[in-house]
Amino acid sequence: MKTVILTNEEGETLEKCEIIEAHTNGGKLHKAFSAMVFNEERTKMLIQKRADAKMLWPGYWSNTCCSHPEEEHEIEEEAAIRLQEECGFTCPLITVHTFIYKADDPGGRGTEHEYDTVLVGAADENIELKPDPEEIAEMKWVNIEELQQNMKEDPSLYTPWFHKIMEIL
């Protein structure tokens, strides 16, 4: 049974909770992280289209990688490990911000209520990508200005946390 870490609004650990329980019945505030990987020139970002098998926001475009920490290592290390598992590569990541958001899945499948730690890193655009098909349907490098414009023109294609992260960055 996969669990997440419940937290208060200050990010302090409370207890563990089964992942489905944390994402249903209005959602429970829990820890998450979102990694954003840029090209070395910081002109492009690697984004992913979430797999159709995902419980929440399947088929939506989002940041490079996101997941829930287990607090076995520092958040930067956990995010780098998850980046390898989900995308097939890794790079150094640094924490740049945290925020809280709550959003209901438009398909009525559940709710995200997360204390999200945002991390950024850089990688060569030619790095070999090996996306986990259970997590990711597609990955691509996009020009940041074009991404921002497309997110304004067609916001329903993107996850709500990705919109928040882009506002922050």
C-alpha positions as a Markdown table, in Angstrom:
| # | Residue | x | y | z |
|---|---|---|---|---|
| 1 | Met | 0.0 | 0.0 | 0.0 |
| 2 | Lys | 1.5 | 3.3 | -1.1 |
| 3 | Thr | 1.4 | 6.1 | 1.5 |
| 4 | Val | 1.9 | 9.9 | 1.5 |
| 5 | Ile | 3.0 | 12.1 | 4.4 |
| 6 | Leu | 0.3 | 14.4 | 5.8 |
| 7 | Thr | 1.5 | 17.8 | 6.8 |
| 8 | Asn | 0.3 | 21.1 | 8.3 |
| 9 | Glu | 0.4 | 24.4 | 6.5 |
| 10 | Glu | 4.0 | 25.0 | 7.8 |
| 11 | Gly | 5.2 | 21.8 | 6.2 |
| 12 | Glu | 5.7 | 19.9 | 9.4 |
| 13 | Thr | 5.2 | 16.1 | 9.2 |
| 14 | Leu | 2.1 | 14.8 | 10.9 |
| 15 | Glu | 1.5 | 11.2 | 9.9 |
| 16 | Lys | 1.4 | 8.8 | 7.0 |
| 17 | Cys | -1.8 | 8.2 | 5.1 |
| 18 | Glu | -2.8 | 5.8 | 2.3 |
| 19 | Ile | -2.4 | 7.6 | -1.0 |
| 20 | Ile | -6.0 | 7.0 | -2.2 |
| 21 | Glu | -7.4 | 8.3 | 1.0 |
| 22 | Ala | -5.3 | 11.5 | 0.7 |
| 23 | His | -6.6 | 12.1 | -2.8 |
| 24 | Thr | -10.3 | 11.5 | -2.3 |
| 25 | Asn | -13.2 | 12.9 | -0.2 |
| 26 | Gly | -11.9 | 16.5 | -0.6 |
| 27 | Gly | -8.2 | 15.6 | -0.2 |
| 28 | Lys | -5.9 | 15.8 | 2.8 |
| 29 | Leu | -2.9 | 18.2 | 2.8 |
| 30 | His | 0.2 | 16.1 | 2.1 |
| 31 | Lys | 3.8 | 16.6 | 1.0 |
| 32 | Ala | 4.7 | 16.6 | -2.7 |
| 33 | Phe | 7.5 | 17.8 | -4.9 |
| 34 | Ser | 7.6 | 19.1 | -8.4 |
| 35 | Ala | 10.9 | 19.1 | -10.4 |
| 36 | Met | 11.4 | 21.4 | -13.4 |
| 37 | Val | 14.3 | 20.6 | -15.7 |
| 38 | Phe | 15.6 | 23.3 | -18.1 |
| 39 | Asn | 18.1 | 23.1 | -20.9 |
| 40 | Glu | 21.5 | 24.4 | -20.1 |
| 41 | Glu | 20.7 | 27.8 | -21.6 |
| 42 | Arg | 17.5 | 28.0 | -19.6 |
| 43 | Thr | 15.5 | 28.8 | -22.7 |
| 44 | Lys | 13.6 | 25.5 | -22.8 |
| 45 | Met | 11.8 | 23.3 | -20.2 |
| 46 | Leu | 11.3 | 19.5 | -20.4 |
| 47 | Ile | 7.6 | 18.8 | -19.9 |
| 48 | Gln | 5.6 | 15.7 | -19.7 |
| 49 | Lys | 2.1 | 14.5 | -20.7 |
| 50 | Arg | 0.7 | 12.5 | -17.9 |
| 51 | Ala | -0.2 | 8.9 | -18.7 |
| 52 | Asp | -3.8 | 7.9 | -19.2 |
| 53 | Ala | -3.4 | 5.5 | -16.3 |
| 54 | Lys | -2.9 | 8.3 | -13.8 |
| 55 | Met | -5.7 | 8.7 | -11.3 |
| 56 | Leu | -5.7 | 12.5 | -11.4 |
| 57 | Trp | -5.3 | 14.7 | -14.5 |
| 58 | Pro | -4.5 | 11.9 | -16.9 |
| 59 | Gly | -3.5 | 13.2 | -20.3 |
| 60 | Tyr | -2.6 | 16.7 | -19.1 |
| 61 | Trp | 0.7 | 18.4 | -19.7 |
| 62 | Ser | 2.8 | 19.1 | -16.6 |
| 63 | Asn | 6.2 | 19.8 | -15.3 |
| 64 | Thr | 9.1 | 17.4 | -15.8 |
| 65 | Cys | 8.5 | 15.2 | -12.8 |
| 66 | Cys | 6.4 | 15.2 | -9.6 |
| 67 | Ser | 5.8 | 12.8 | -6.8 |
| 68 | His | 5.5 | 12.4 | -3.0 |
| 69 | Pro | 8.6 | 12.4 | -0.8 |
| 70 | Glu | 9.1 | 9.5 | 1.6 |
| 71 | Glu | 11.5 | 11.5 | 3.8 |
| 72 | Glu | 14.2 | 8.8 | 3.7 |
| 73 | His | 16.7 | 11.4 | 2.2 |
| 74 | Glu | 16.9 | 15.1 | 1.6 |
| 75 | Ile | 14.1 | 16.3 | -0.8 |
| 76 | Glu | 16.7 | 17.1 | -3.5 |
| 77 | Glu | 18.0 | 13.5 | -3.5 |
| 78 | Glu | 14.5 | 12.0 | -3.4 |
| 79 | Ala | 13.5 | 14.2 | -6.3 |
| 80 | Ala | 16.6 | 13.2 | -8.3 |
| 81 | Ile | 15.9 | 9.5 | -7.7 |
| 82 | Arg | 12.3 | 9.9 | -8.8 |
| 83 | Leu | 13.4 | 11.8 | -11.9 |
| 84 | Gln | 15.5 | 8.8 | -12.8 |
| 85 | Glu | 12.7 | 6.3 | -12.1 |
| 86 | Glu | 10.0 | 8.3 | -14.0 |
| 87 | Cys | 12.0 | 10.0 | -16.8 |
| 88 | Gly | 15.1 | 7.7 | -17.2 |
| 89 | Phe | 17.7 | 10.4 | -16.4 |
| 90 | Thr | 18.7 | 12.5 | -13.5 |
| 91 | Cys | 20.4 | 15.8 | -12.8 |
| 92 | Pro | 21.3 | 17.9 | -9.7 |
| 93 | Leu | 18.2 | 19.7 | -8.3 |
| 94 | Ile | 17.9 | 22.6 | -6.0 |
| 95 | Thr | 14.9 | 23.7 | -4.0 |
| 96 | Val | 13.6 | 27.1 | -5.0 |
| 97 | His | 10.1 | 27.5 | -3.4 |
| 98 | Thr | 7.2 | 25.8 | -1.6 |
| 99 | Phe | 3.5 | 26.5 | -1.9 |
| 100 | Ile | 0.1 | 25.0 | -1.0 |
| 101 | Tyr | -2.6 | 24.4 | -3.5 |
| 102 | Lys | -5.9 | 22.5 | -3.7 |
| 103 | Ala | -7.6 | 21.4 | -6.9 |
| 104 | Asp | -10.3 | 19.0 | -7.8 |
| 105 | Asp | -9.7 | 16.7 | -10.8 |
| 106 | Pro | -12.0 | 17.8 | -13.7 |
| 107 | Gly | -13.1 | 14.2 | -14.2 |
| 108 | Gly | -14.3 | 13.9 | -10.6 |
| 109 | Arg | -11.6 | 11.3 | -9.8 |
| 110 | Gly | -10.3 | 13.0 | -6.7 |
| 111 | Thr | -8.5 | 16.1 | -5.3 |
| 112 | Glu | -4.9 | 17.2 | -5.0 |
| 113 | His | -4.2 | 19.1 | -1.7 |
| 114 | Glu | -0.5 | 19.5 | -1.5 |
| 115 | Tyr | 2.4 | 21.2 | 0.3 |
| 116 | Asp | 4.5 | 21.3 | -2.9 |
| 117 | Thr | 8.3 | 21.8 | -2.9 |
| 118 | Val | 9.5 | 23.1 | -6.2 |
| 119 | Leu | 12.9 | 22.1 | -7.4 |
| 120 | Val | 14.9 | 23.1 | -10.5 |
| 121 | Gly | 17.7 | 21.6 | -12.5 |
| 122 | Ala | 19.4 | 21.6 | -15.9 |
| 123 | Ala | 20.2 | 18.9 | -18.4 |
| 124 | Asp | 21.5 | 18.7 | -22.0 |
| 125 | Glu | 18.6 | 18.7 | -24.5 |
| 126 | Asn | 20.2 | 15.6 | -26.1 |
| 127 | Ile | 20.0 | 13.5 | -22.9 |
| 128 | Glu | 18.3 | 10.2 | -23.5 |
| 129 | Leu | 14.8 | 10.1 | -22.1 |
| 130 | Lys | 13.3 | 6.8 | -21.0 |
| 131 | Pro | 9.8 | 7.7 | -19.7 |
| 132 | Asp | 8.0 | 5.2 | -17.5 |
| 133 | Pro | 4.8 | 4.5 | -19.6 |
| 134 | Glu | 2.8 | 4.0 | -16.4 |
| 135 | Glu | 3.6 | 7.6 | -15.5 |
| 136 | Ile | 4.3 | 9.5 | -18.8 |
| 137 | Ala | 2.6 | 9.3 | -22.2 |
| 138 | Glu | 5.0 | 11.8 | -23.8 |
| 139 | Met | 7.9 | 14.2 | -23.1 |
| 140 | Lys | 9.2 | 17.2 | -25.0 |
| 141 | Trp | 11.4 | 20.2 | -24.7 |
| 142 | Val | 9.5 | 23.4 | -25.2 |
| 143 | Asn | 10.6 | 27.0 | -25.5 |
| 144 | Ile | 9.6 | 28.8 | -22.2 |
| 145 | Glu | 8.0 | 31.8 | -23.9 |
| 146 | Glu | 6.0 | 29.6 | -26.2 |
| 147 | Leu | 4.9 | 27.4 | -23.2 |
| 148 | Gln | 3.8 | 30.5 | -21.3 |
| 149 | Gln | 1.8 | 31.7 | -24.2 |
| 150 | Asn | 0.2 | 28.3 | -24.8 |
| 151 | Met | -0.7 | 28.0 | -21.1 |
| 152 | Lys | -2.5 | 31.4 | -21.4 |
| 153 | Glu | -4.3 | 30.5 | -24.6 |
| 154 | Asp | -5.3 | 27.0 | -23.6 |
| 155 | Pro | -5.0 | 26.6 | -19.8 |
| 156 | Ser | -7.1 | 23.4 | -19.7 |
| 157 | Leu | -4.3 | 21.4 | -21.3 |
| 158 | Tyr | -2.1 | 21.8 | -18.2 |
| 159 | Thr | -2.3 | 20.6 | -14.6 |
| 160 | Pro | -3.2 | 23.2 | -11.9 |
| 161 | Trp | 0.0 | 22.9 | -10.0 |
| 162 | Phe | 2.0 | 23.5 | -13.2 |
| 163 | His | 0.2 | 26.8 | -13.6 |
| 164 | Lys | 1.1 | 27.8 | -10.0 |
| 165 | Ile | 4.7 | 26.8 | -10.5 |
| 166 | Met | 5.0 | 28.9 | -13.7 |
| 167 | Glu | 3.5 | 31.9 | -11.8 |
| 168 | Ile | 6.2 | 31.4 | -9.1 |
| 169 | Leu | 9.1 | 31.0 | -11.5 |
